[in-house]
Amino acid sequence: MTTEQELQSLFNTLDRNQDGKVSINELFLSPGLSAIISSETNTSSPQELLARYDSDEDGSITFEELKEAVEKANNLT
């Protein structure tokens, strides 16, 4: 389980260009961190994460979308 602060830190690390979104490319550039995200969101891959939780369908995940995914998986404390 992850706290919101830990999740924000993880998101900031993944968001290499600091645009407030994590793209599929950024997820693939950090396979270890992507594995943590997958386990926290109960998804098997970055593609599944985007398919399920990219609510605005812009090809990237915002912090709010990631937070929602982790909350739905009941892994946010």
C-alpha positions, 0 to 999 in steps of 0.5 A, spaced: 500 500 500 502 507 498 500 513 501 498 519 497 505 522 498 509 516 496 505 516 490 506 523 488 513 522 489 513 516 484 509 520 479 514 526 479 520 521 478 516 518 472 514 524 469 521 526 466 519 532 462 515 535 468 509 536 464 504 533 469 503 527 465 506 520 465 506 518 457 507 511 455 514 512 453 516 515 460 513 508 463 517 504 459 523 508 460 522 506 468 521 499 468 522 498 475 517 504 477 512 501 472 512 495 475 510 498 482 505 502 478 502 496 475 502 492 482 499 498 486 493 499 480 492 491 479 494 492 472 499 488 468 502 493 463 503 500 462 498 499 456 493 496 460 494 502 465 493 507 460 487 503 457 483 503 463 485 509 467 486 514 461 480 518 462 481 524 458 484 519 452 490 523 451 495 518 451 498 519 458 496 519 465 495 525 470 497 524 477 489 524 479 488 519 474 493 515 477 491 516 484 484 514 482 487 507 479 490 506 486 484 508 490 480 503 485 485 498 487 484 499 494 492 500 495 492 508 497 492 509 505 
